[in-house]
Amino acid sequence: MTTIGFYGSSKIDGWRTKLGRHLDDFTLVDLMSPEGQLADIALVWAPPEGQLAKMPNLRGIIMQGQGVDYMMRDQTVPRDVPLVRLVDPDMSNALSHWAILAALDFWRDAAYYRDCQTSKTWQPIVQRPASGAKIGIMGVGAIGGIMAQRFAALGFDVRGWARSMRQIDNVEIFAGDDGLAPFLDGLNILVSVLPLTPATTGIMNHQLFNQLAKGAYIINGGRGPQLVEADLLDAIGSGQIAGAALDVFAIEPLPADHAFWTHPKITIWPHVAAQTNPNTAAMQVAAAITAIMAGREPENRVDWARGY
C-alpha cells in the first residue's frame, strides 16, 4: 500500500475521494501525523521547513500547485527525491481568465466608470482601440502559452518572453536576456506568470517599467518577490505606470498597513487567481504517484538546479 502524506490548505477528504477514482491500494493521511511522517509520497503546499527531511521513506514530492519556490527555499528538502509540480488545465484556464479580466478592466477604463456610478456622473470618455494594444506575457510555458493565445484571440498584439525560444500561433516570441528589452519595448500591458528563480527575483523594477509605454499597466500572477514594490509605487506616482492588478506579494497575507491596500490604482487579489481543484488535478497527481512508485520518471518533474 502506498502511503501519501498530505499538507495544504485544501480539504484532505476531497483529495482522498478524487484520488480514489484513479489509484488503488493507497492511504491518504495528515503529513504531520506519525503515520504521515512514514509516508512514501508527500502531496503538499508549503509544508513546515525541515519537515520533509524527517521522512525516511520519502520517494516523491508532489506539489498542489504550479509554484515550487517553497521547496527551493527549504535547503533541508532532499534533492535526490523527485519533485513534481502540478500543471492542471483548470488552473491554466482560471489564471487566463483572471489575467484577461484584469487587462480588460484596465483597457476599458472600468475603474473610471465605477467612480462615475458612485458619484452618479454620466461622463463618457474616449474609448481605447478595441484591437492593437500591445500586451506582453512573461513566462509562456504551460499557463502563459494558453494565456497568450487567448489574448491574441481578443485582438491584442501579443508578445511572449521565455528563457528559450518556442513557437505559439499569433504570438511574437522573444527569448533569453537579449530578448527582454525588445519584448518590453512599448508594451501597454505587462503580465507576469514567471516561476520564482534567482533570475526572476526583482525583475519588475524601475529599469523594466521605464521600457514600457508610458501609462502601461502591470498584472502579476507569478510570484510576489518578482516585483520591487517600492519601484512600482514610484512608477505609478510618476505616471509611467497607470496601475496594477496583483495576486501575489512578497509577504502573504499582505500586511494590514501595506500601502497597496489603500492605493486607488492598485487592485489586490489574495492569491486566488488560480486555485487547485482536486476534481481536475487528481488524475495528474495519481499518474505521478504511480510513476514514482514504479521507479519511472514522472511528468512535470522539476529540475532542482533551474528552480522549475
HELIX and SHEET records of a PDB file:
HELIX    1   1 ILE A   12  LEU A   19  1                                   8    
HELIX    2   2 GLY A   36  LEU A   38  5                                   3    
HELIX    3   3 LEU A   52  LYS A   54  5                                   3    
HELIX    4   4 ASP A   69  ARG A   73  1                                   5    
HELIX    5   5 PRO A   89  TRP A  107  1                                  19    
HELIX    6   6 ALA A  110  SER A  119  1                                  10    
HELIX    7   7 ALA A  142  ALA A  153  1                                  12    
HELIX    8   8 GLY A  176  LEU A  184  1                                   9    
HELIX    9   9 HIS A  206  PHE A  209  1                                   4    
HELIX   10  10 GLY A  224  GLN A  226  5                                   3    
HELIX   11  11 GLU A  229  SER A  238  1                                  10    
HELIX   12  12 ALA A  259  THR A  262  5                                   4    
HELIX   13  13 PRO A  278  MET A  293  1                                  16    
SHEET    1   A 5 PHE A  26  ASP A  30  0                                        
SHEET    2   A 5 THR A   2  TYR A   7  1                                        
SHEET    3   A 5 ILE A  41  VAL A  44  1                                        
SHEET    4   A 5 GLY A  60  MET A  63  1                                        
SHEET    5   A 5 LEU A  83  VAL A  84  1                                        
SHEET    1   B 7 GLU A 172  ALA A 175  0                                        
SHEET    2   B 7 ASP A 157  ALA A 162  1                                        
SHEET    3   B 7 LYS A 134  MET A 138  1                                        
SHEET    4   B 7 ILE A 189  SER A 192  1                                        
SHEET    5   B 7 ALA A 216  ASN A 220  1                                        
SHEET    6   B 7 ILE A 241  LEU A 246  1                                        
SHEET    7   B 7 ILE A 266  ILE A 268  1                                        
END                                                                             
